Every structure is written in C-alpha cells, then in structure tokens.
Amino acid sequence: MDKQGNTKYDTLTKFSQRTGKTHPDLISPEISDEVMYIWTWFQELNCQRTSNGFGLNPITFLEIQAWANVTHKSPTAWEISALRAIDMTWINKMSDSQKTNDKIK
C-alpha cells in the first residue's frame, strides 16, 4: 500500500480510468477451459494459506492432501505439480509486490 492506503491494484485501476487504457499489469493471461479447474483448485487452496510473519507459506503436500480429502478430488501428479508451480509464482509475485510497496513507504 502507498501512504494513502491505496493498493497497487487501486492505483492501476485509477490510472486506467483516467487514461481510458487498461494498464498492462491489469491484463491477465487467458486460461483455457481445459485447465481452468486447476486455477479454481489453486484459489480454494490459496484462501486457506498461512503465513509465518515474514511472508506467505507455500501450500504443502499435506495441505493439498487434506483439501483433496475434504473436497473429494483426486489430483494427478502433474496437477499437483501445476498447483505447486502456480503457488511458487504467486508467492514470488506477492513478495515482489510487498518489496515494491515497502520502497514506496
């Protein structure tokens, strides 16, 4: 957040509204219908994420297993690999965003 309490998303959205052009950071890649379910799975896992006081904890195999048991899902090995790859990308992006926000303060 900046000094006024605006998130990066808020700032980029306001920029887009002022200029009439969508800021490139607000454009997300298209997710094909064939793999959209993995993104949905990630969102379900992500909202249960813990942190350690210094940053986000990665989603563990144990957490994936518990989620699969509760939701009656049976992810394959490659789907679990995809979830973990998305998770590491998410953590890295959130960390980068936090570092940028810390510099602004």
trRosetta pair geometry for C-beta under 8 A, 3 or more apart (Angstrom, degrees):
i j d omega theta_ij theta_ji phi_ij phi_ji
1 5 5.4 -12 -179 -147 130 35
1 6 6.3 144 -154 67 77 31
1 7 5.7 -47 -95 -85 74 54
1 101 5.8 56 23 -157 35 128
2 5 7.2 -52 68 16 64 16
2 6 5.0 -5 35 55 106 88
2 11 6.8 86 -14 -64 132 132
2 101 7.3 -116 -65 -141 49 81
2 104 5.2 -75 -114 143 75 140
2 105 7.7 -172 -147 -76 39 60
3 104 7.3 -134 -27 140 79 96
3 105 6.7 136 -73 -124 76 57
6 10 4.2 -130 -164 89 89 132
6 11 5.2 106 135 -56 126 85
6 14 7.7 -35 -156 -3 144 137
7 10 4.7 106 51 2 72 100
7 11 7.1 -137 96 -3 42 86
8 11 5.7 -56 -151 38 34 112
8 12 6.2 28 155 -15 68 108
8 25 7.7 -74 154 133 114 147
8 97 6.1 -110 1 -152 149 107
8 100 7.2 48 -81 97 134 131
8 101 7.1 -104 -45 -72 103 101
9 12 6.0 -59 -144 41 28 106
9 13 6.1 30 156 -21 65 109
9 26 7.7 106 -139 -102 71 96
10 13 5.8 -59 -147 36 26 112
10 14 6.4 25 156 -17 64 107
11 14 5.9 -56 -150 36 28 109
11 15 6.4 32 150 -21 63 105
12 15 5.4 -49 -147 34 35 116
12 16 6.4 37 153 -21 65 103
12 23 4.4 -115 -164 51 98 153
12 25 5.5 -102 -122 75 152 113
12 26 5.3 171 139 -53 129 109
13 16 5.7 -53 -150 35 32 112
13 17 6.5 31 152 -18 64 105
13 26 7.1 119 -78 -99 63 144
14 17 5.6 -53 -147 36 33 111
14 18 6.3 32 154 -19 66 106
15 18 5.9 -59 -149 37 29 109
15 19 6.1 2 163 1 66 114
15 23 5.3 55 90 -60 124 126
16 19 6.4 -67 -137 49 25 94
16 20 7.7 166 173 -14 55 1
16 21 6.4 -113 -138 88 68 42
16 22 5.1 22 -133 -116 126 41
16 23 5.1 -102 -64 -13 96 84
16 26 6.3 -35 -55 20 145 158
17 20 7.8 24 -173 -69 23 41
22 26 5.4 -120 -177 76 94 119
22 27 6.0 99 129 -61 126 95
23 26 4.9 86 66 1 84 107
23 27 7.9 -153 95 -15 48 84
24 27 5.7 -52 -155 21 43 114
31 35 6.3 -111 -177 85 91 91
31 36 5.2 114 125 -94 114 75
31 39 5.5 -3 -162 -27 163 151
32 35 5.6 61 67 26 88 90
32 36 6.9 -128 97 -38 39 85
33 36 5.4 -32 -137 -3 35 122
35 38 5.1 -29 -177 21 80 117
35 39 7.1 83 132 -17 78 93
35 82 7.5 -122 -157 -176 119 156
36 39 5.5 -53 -159 35 45 113
36 40 6.4 48 145 -21 71 103
37 40 5.3 -51 -149 36 38 116
37 41 6.4 44 149 -22 67 100
38 41 5.4 -47 -149 34 35 115
38 42 6.4 40 149 -22 64 101
38 79 6.0 -147 -106 -149 110 87
38 82 5.2 -28 -166 116 149 134
38 83 6.5 -135 -168 -70 95 76
38 86 7.3 161 143 -25 104 148
39 42 5.5 -50 -149 33 33 114
39 43 6.5 36 151 -21 64 102
39 86 7.4 -174 -105 -133 61 158
40 43 5.7 -51 -150 33 33 113
40 44 6.7 35 150 -19 63 102
41 44 5.7 -55 -154 33 34 113
41 45 6.5 26 152 -11 67 107
41 67 7.8 113 -167 137 88 137
41 73 7.0 143 -115 -171 119 171
41 75 7.1 106 -160 -82 161 128
41 79 7.6 38 55 172 165 111
41 83 6.2 -71 110 -98 118 118
42 45 5.8 -60 -149 43 33 107
42 46 5.7 37 154 -28 70 111
42 83 5.6 -177 -85 -135 87 79
42 86 4.9 -59 -110 108 151 146
42 87 6.9 -155 -141 -63 106 77
42 90 7.7 167 175 -39 125 145
43 46 5.5 -50 -135 35 29 115
43 47 6.5 30 165 -22 62 103
44 47 6.6 -58 -154 28 23 106
44 48 7.5 7 152 -5 56 110
44 67 6.6 129 121 -160 112 129
44 71 7.2 44 157 -71 157 154
45 48 6.1 -75 -164 41 37 104
45 49 7.3 67 142 -60 67 83
45 59 5.1 39 158 -127 126 150
45 63 6.6 104 -151 135 104 112
45 64 6.8 -3 -113 -96 140 68
45 67 5.6 -46 -91 -75 89 167
45 83 6.8 64 24 -168 158 123
45 87 7.6 -55 108 -86 131 117
46 49 5.5 -15 -163 -29 44 118
46 59 7.3 -74 -81 -59 53 129
46 87 7.6 -167 -86 -109 90 83
46 90 6.8 -99 -115 173 126 167
48 63 7.1 176 103 -166 121 120
48 67 7.5 179 40 -84 151 113
49 56 5.9 -1 159 -157 135 104
49 57 6.6 175 -174 60 86 79
49 59 6.5 -77 -101 -74 91 85
50 56 8.0 132 92 -157 40 59
50 57 4.8 -1 82 33 84 130
51 54 7.8 -170 170 49 94 42
51 55 6.3 -142 -152 118 100 22
51 56 5.3 -60 -102 -103 89 41
51 57 5.9 -171 -109 -10 28 83
52 55 6.7 -2 46 55 91 57
52 57 5.6 101 -32 -64 96 100
55 91 7.4 80 155 -164 115 96
55 94 7.6 136 -162 108 95 109
55 95 6.0 17 -142 -97 136 97
55 98 7.4 -154 -112 35 94 164
56 90 7.8 -76 104 119 160 95
56 91 5.2 -144 79 -121 120 89
56 94 5.8 44 -4 88 137 148
56 95 7.6 -116 26 -57 100 86
57 60 7.8 -25 147 -35 110 95
58 84 7.6 39 -179 -146 118 82
58 87 5.7 91 -153 143 82 125
58 88 6.8 6 -118 -82 118 69
58 91 6.2 -48 -87 -50 76 153
59 63 5.2 -118 -167 81 76 134
59 64 6.3 88 148 -54 108 89
59 83 7.0 -76 86 149 140 106
59 84 7.1 -137 72 -104 98 64
59 87 4.8 -114 24 -121 106 150
60 63 4.7 101 54 6 77 99
60 64 7.1 -136 100 -2 45 85
61 64 5.5 -54 -150 37 35 113
61 65 6.2 37 151 -21 67 105
61 80 7.5 41 -121 -171 82 131
62 65 5.6 -52 -147 36 31 113
62 66 6.4 31 153 -18 64 104
63 66 5.7 -50 -144 37 33 111
63 67 6.3 35 154 -19 64 105
64 67 5.7 -55 -147 38 30 112
64 68 6.2 32 153 -21 65 107
64 75 7.0 -68 175 43 114 143
64 80 6.0 90 165 -131 159 101
64 83 6.5 123 -112 103 128 152
65 68 5.7 -53 -146 36 30 112
65 69 6.4 30 154 -19 64 105
66 69 5.7 -54 -149 35 31 111
66 70 6.3 25 156 -15 65 109
67 70 5.9 -60 -146 40 29 107
67 71 5.9 2 165 3 67 117
67 73 7.3 -15 126 42 82 122
68 71 6.4 -69 -134 52 22 94
68 72 7.8 34 170 -144 54 1
68 73 4.7 -100 -135 73 70 85
68 74 6.5 94 -169 -92 117 32
68 75 6.0 -107 -99 8 126 95
69 72 7.7 18 -177 -72 24 41
75 79 4.0 -132 -165 95 96 126
75 80 5.2 121 124 -56 126 80
75 83 7.1 -8 -164 -17 160 136
76 79 4.8 96 50 6 72 104
76 80 7.2 -135 96 -4 38 87
77 80 5.8 -55 -151 36 31 111
77 81 6.4 35 150 -20 65 105
78 81 5.3 -49 -147 37 37 117
78 82 6.3 42 151 -23 66 101
79 82 5.5 -48 -148 34 33 114
79 83 6.5 38 150 -21 63 102
80 83 5.5 -49 -148 34 34 114
80 84 6.4 30 154 -16 65 105
81 84 5.8 -57 -148 39 30 108
81 85 6.3 31 153 -20 65 106
82 85 5.7 -53 -145 36 31 112
82 86 6.4 32 154 -18 65 104
83 86 5.8 -55 -150 37 29 110
83 87 6.2 33 151 -23 64 109
84 87 5.3 -51 -145 36 33 118
84 88 6.4 33 156 -19 66 101
85 88 6.0 -51 -146 35 31 107
85 89 6.5 31 153 -16 62 107
86 89 5.7 -59 -152 39 31 112
86 90 6.1 35 150 -24 66 108
87 90 5.5 -53 -147 34 30 114
87 91 6.4 29 156 -18 65 104
88 91 5.7 -49 -145 36 33 111
88 92 6.3 33 155 -18 64 107
89 92 5.8 -57 -148 38 29 111
89 93 6.3 27 155 -17 65 108
90 93 5.9 -59 -147 38 27 108
90 94 6.2 24 156 -16 64 109
91 94 5.8 -58 -146 39 28 109
91 95 6.2 30 155 -20 65 109
92 95 5.7 -55 -146 37 29 113
92 96 6.3 30 155 -19 64 106
93 96 5.7 -52 -146 36 31 112
93 97 6.2 33 154 -21 64 107
94 97 5.6 -52 -146 36 31 114
94 98 6.4 34 153 -21 64 105
95 98 5.7 -53 -148 34 30 111
95 99 6.5 32 152 -20 64 104
96 99 5.7 -54 -150 34 32 112
96 100 6.5 32 152 -19 65 105
97 100 5.7 -54 -151 36 32 112
97 101 6.4 30 152 -17 65 107
98 101 5.7 -55 -146 39 32 110
98 102 6.2 37 153 -24 65 105
99 102 5.6 -52 -148 33 30 114
99 103 6.7 33 152 -21 62 103
100 103 5.8 -54 -155 31 32 112
100 104 6.8 34 149 -23 64 104
101 104 5.6 -51 -152 29 37 114
101 105 6.9 44 152 -29 65 99
102 105 5.9 -47 -155 20 35 114
